[in-house]
Amino acid sequence: MTLDRAVMAFAGVMILLSVVLTAWVSPYWIWFTVFIGLNMLQAAFTGFCPAAMIFRALGVKAGCAFH
């Protein structure tokens, strides 16, 4: 798995988790979904992604999007 795919998979899991938490725990978890969306948006424009940095440090091989 490349870094790009790992980041997208992680973002997808976090979004699904936040939707489940919003539905079954508290509606305030929707702010976690908003945070994830904003983080994905800023990463698209700036190239700075904390998740990519963590996966890179764990040894996931580079892809095309995150250098």
Phi, psi and omega in degrees: 000136179272168180301317180301312181292325178295318179295316180294321178296317179297316179297318179297317178296317180295322178294314179297319177299316181292326177293318178297315179296323178296317183287321190252344183248298183201141178295344180290343177294347177301333179292333174293319176298317178298316178300316180297315179298317178295321178295319178295321179295314180292326177294326179295325182270327186257337184081358178270118181222111179302322179296320179296322179296319180292314179297322178297318179295333178278357175096013177289134184290147184294151174245213182265326190279318186250114181256000000 
